[in-house]
Amino acid sequence: MGWEALEQAVTGCARCGLCASRTQTVFGTGDRAASLMVVGEAPGAEEDRQGLPFVGRAGQLLNAMLRSVGFAREQVYIANVLKCRPPRNRDPEPAEAEQCLPYLRRQIELVAPRALLCVGRIAAQNLLGTDANLGNLRGQVLRLGGTPVVVTYHPAYLLRTPAHKRRAWDDLRLARSLVDIGDGA
């Protein structure tokens, strides 16, 4: 499935009950040939309204985080595990994530990034198929197939817990180094 067919499949998806409560799907945004792909967990209220990932306060912080390591938002591809907003921003249920993961995996195949940055425990656990906690996942290079994966804190968490921004900065620099290695730098 190419980009157009994949986006149409997501737009018309009714694999789980989230389709009944969504305003619209949130497919993804950015450079479809990006060297870095950012993966979050699920759309929030503002994302559901606009149809774009990371557009609220957490999105503003994500943009600043990316800029801090030399990426404009337009230079990366951003997607979520879930393509529809869970009610009241609750955590995605395992069955919901299972239904959406094939869409995300195909997005990753199409982008073919040099590195993936998972923001938050839920995104990392679902994408990597693990139940390890965030503390055990971050600070190292993991793999999804042959693609290096760096896990860091979700920007919404960092808004509530700014003391962890330094650790997130370290994770971002690690992700940047993986992209640079892929560039031959």
C-alpha positions as CSV (number, residue, x, y, z in Angstrom):
1,M,0.0,0.0,0.0
2,G,1.4,3.4,-1.0
3,W,0.8,6.7,0.8
4,E,-2.5,7.6,-0.8
5,A,-4.1,4.2,-0.3
6,L,-2.8,4.0,3.3
7,E,-4.2,7.4,4.1
8,Q,-7.6,6.4,2.6
9,A,-7.5,3.2,4.6
10,V,-6.9,5.1,7.9
11,T,-9.5,7.7,7.0
12,G,-12.2,5.0,6.5
13,C,-11.0,2.7,9.3
14,A,-13.6,1.1,11.5
15,R,-11.5,-1.7,13.0
16,C,-12.2,-0.6,16.6
17,G,-14.8,1.4,18.5
18,L,-12.8,4.6,18.4
19,C,-14.1,5.4,15.0
20,A,-17.5,6.2,16.5
21,S,-16.2,9.0,18.7
22,R,-13.5,10.6,16.5
23,T,-13.9,13.9,14.8
24,Q,-11.4,12.8,12.2
25,T,-8.4,10.5,12.0
26,V,-4.9,11.8,12.6
27,F,-2.8,10.2,9.9
28,G,0.6,11.8,10.3
29,T,2.5,14.8,9.0
30,G,5.9,15.9,7.8
31,D,8.6,14.9,5.4
32,R,7.6,11.5,4.0
33,A,11.3,10.8,3.3
34,A,12.6,12.0,6.7
35,S,15.7,10.8,8.3
36,L,14.0,10.9,11.7
37,M,10.5,9.7,12.4
38,V,8.8,10.6,15.7
39,V,6.2,8.2,17.1
40,G,3.7,9.2,19.8
41,E,0.8,7.3,21.4
42,A,-2.5,8.8,20.3
43,P,-4.2,12.1,19.3
44,G,-5.5,14.4,21.9
45,A,-8.5,16.8,21.7
46,E,-6.7,19.4,19.6
47,E,-5.2,16.8,17.3
48,D,-8.7,15.3,16.8
49,R,-10.0,18.7,15.8
50,Q,-7.2,19.6,13.4
51,G,-6.4,16.1,12.1
52,L,-2.6,16.6,12.8
53,P,-0.4,15.1,15.5
54,F,1.2,17.1,18.2
55,V,-0.4,20.5,17.6
56,G,-1.2,21.5,21.2
57,R,1.1,22.5,24.0
58,A,2.9,19.2,23.9
59,G,3.4,19.8,20.1
60,Q,4.9,23.2,20.8
61,L,7.4,21.6,23.2
62,L,8.1,18.8,20.7
63,N,8.9,21.4,18.0
64,A,11.3,23.1,20.4
65,M,12.9,19.8,21.3
66,L,13.5,19.0,17.7
67,R,14.9,22.5,16.9
68,S,17.3,22.0,19.8
69,V,19.0,19.2,17.8
70,G,18.8,20.9,14.4
71,F,15.4,19.6,13.0
72,A,12.6,21.8,11.9
73,R,9.2,20.1,12.4
74,E,8.8,19.9,8.6
75,Q,12.1,17.9,8.3
76,V,10.8,14.9,10.4
77,Y,7.7,12.7,10.0
78,I,5.4,12.6,13.0
79,A,2.8,9.8,13.6
80,N,1.0,8.1,16.5
81,V,0.4,4.5,17.3
82,L,-3.4,5.3,17.4
83,K,-4.9,7.2,14.6
84,C,-8.1,8.2,16.5
85,R,-8.4,9.9,19.9
86,P,-9.3,7.8,22.9
87,P,-12.2,9.3,24.9
88,R,-11.0,11.6,27.7
89,N,-7.4,11.1,26.5
90,R,-7.3,7.8,28.3
91,D,-4.5,5.4,27.5
92,P,-5.0,3.3,24.4
93,E,-6.4,-0.2,25.0
94,P,-4.2,-3.1,23.8
95,A,-6.8,-4.1,21.2
96,E,-7.0,-0.6,19.8
97,A,-3.3,-0.4,19.4
98,E,-3.2,-3.8,17.8
99,Q,-5.7,-2.6,15.2
100,C,-3.7,0.5,14.4
101,L,-0.1,-0.9,14.5
102,P,-0.2,-2.2,10.9
103,Y,-0.9,1.4,9.7
104,L,2.1,2.7,11.7
105,R,4.3,-0.1,10.6
106,R,3.5,0.7,7.0
107,Q,4.2,4.4,7.6
108,I,7.6,3.5,9.0
109,E,8.3,1.3,5.9
110,L,7.4,4.1,3.6
111,V,9.4,6.8,5.3
112,A,12.3,4.4,5.9
113,P,13.9,6.7,8.5
114,R,17.5,6.4,9.7
115,A,16.2,6.5,13.2
116,L,12.9,6.4,15.2
117,L,12.2,8.6,18.2
118,C,9.4,7.1,20.4
119,V,8.0,9.7,22.8
120,G,6.4,8.2,25.8
121,R,6.1,4.7,27.4
122,I,2.9,3.8,25.6
123,A,4.3,4.5,22.1
124,A,7.5,2.6,22.9
125,Q,5.8,-0.4,24.5
126,N,3.4,-0.8,21.6
127,L,5.9,-0.2,18.8
128,L,8.6,-2.4,20.3
129,G,6.3,-5.1,21.7
130,T,7.6,-4.8,25.3
131,D,6.2,-4.2,28.7
132,A,9.4,-2.6,30.0
133,N,9.1,0.7,31.7
134,L,10.3,4.0,30.2
135,G,13.3,4.1,32.6
136,N,14.5,0.8,31.2
137,L,13.9,1.8,27.6
138,R,15.4,5.2,27.4
139,G,19.1,6.1,27.2
140,Q,20.0,3.4,24.8
141,V,19.7,2.4,21.1
142,L,17.0,-0.2,20.6
143,R,16.0,-1.8,17.3
144,L,12.8,-2.2,15.3
145,G,13.9,-4.6,12.6
146,G,17.0,-2.9,11.3
147,T,16.0,0.6,12.3
148,P,17.5,2.2,15.5
149,V,15.0,3.4,18.0
150,V,15.5,5.9,20.8
151,V,12.9,6.2,23.5
152,T,12.3,9.4,25.5
153,Y,9.7,11.2,27.6
154,H,6.5,12.4,26.1
155,P,6.4,16.2,25.8
156,A,3.2,16.3,27.8
157,Y,5.0,14.6,30.6
158,L,7.9,17.1,30.4
159,L,5.4,19.9,30.7
160,R,4.3,18.4,34.0
161,T,7.8,17.3,35.1
162,P,10.4,19.8,33.7
163,A,13.1,18.3,35.8
164,H,13.4,15.5,33.2
165,K,14.1,17.8,30.3
166,R,17.9,17.2,30.7
167,R,17.4,13.5,30.2
168,A,15.2,14.1,27.2
169,W,17.9,16.4,25.8
170,D,20.4,13.5,26.1
171,D,17.9,11.2,24.3
172,L,17.4,13.7,21.5
173,R,21.2,14.0,21.0
174,L,21.4,10.3,20.8
175,A,18.7,10.2,18.1
176,R,20.5,13.0,16.3
177,S,23.8,11.1,16.4
178,L,22.1,8.1,14.8
179,V,20.7,10.2,11.9
180,D,24.2,11.8,11.5
181,I,25.8,8.4,11.3
182,G,23.3,7.4,8.6
183,D,24.3,10.6,6.8
184,G,27.9,9.6,6.9
185,A,28.8,12.4,9.3
